[in-house]
Amino acid sequence: MRVVIIRAGKVAIGARLLETPTAERIWAALPIHAEARMWGREV
């Protein structure tokens, strides 16, 4: 079982990826970086 760390600002959480085809595709795509922008109070 693989473990990933998801970070958002100062918050971090660990997640375990099960042995599934979907989890394998997620693992292969890592690292994933994204940026959110605010528009008023909406993301």
Wavefront OBJ file of the C-alpha trace (Angstrom):
o trace
v 0.000 0.000 0.000
v 1.374 3.402 -0.996
v 1.091 6.546 1.123
v 0.747 10.088 -0.203
v 0.842 13.397 1.641
v -1.716 16.029 0.616
v -0.752 19.602 1.511
v -2.861 22.740 1.394
v -1.214 25.780 2.891
v -0.113 24.881 6.428
v -2.307 21.761 6.559
v -1.003 18.305 5.613
v -2.719 14.915 5.729
v -1.612 11.422 4.814
v -3.663 9.112 2.616
v -3.225 5.460 1.721
v -3.734 4.353 -1.851
v -5.295 0.920 -2.190
v -4.112 -1.511 -4.846
v -6.651 -0.567 -7.513
v -6.272 0.525 -11.141
v -7.460 4.032 -10.213
v -4.922 4.339 -7.390
v -2.149 3.178 -9.721
v -3.040 5.919 -12.217
v -3.069 8.541 -9.455
v 0.341 7.344 -8.228
v 1.741 7.492 -11.762
v 0.506 11.097 -12.160
v 2.162 12.356 -8.945
v 3.296 14.927 -8.030
v 0.250 17.029 -8.816
v 0.466 20.766 -8.191
v -2.457 23.154 -8.407
v -3.260 26.692 -7.423
v -6.670 28.029 -6.447
v -7.707 31.619 -6.979
v -10.273 33.540 -4.995
v -12.994 35.657 -6.565
v -14.649 37.467 -3.723
v -15.453 34.683 -1.244
v -15.567 31.941 -3.884
v -12.766 29.655 -4.960
l 1 2 3 4 5 6 7 8 9 10 11 12 13 14 15 16 17 18 19 20 21 22 23 24 25 26 27 28 29 30 31 32 33 34 35 36 37 38 39 40 41 42 43
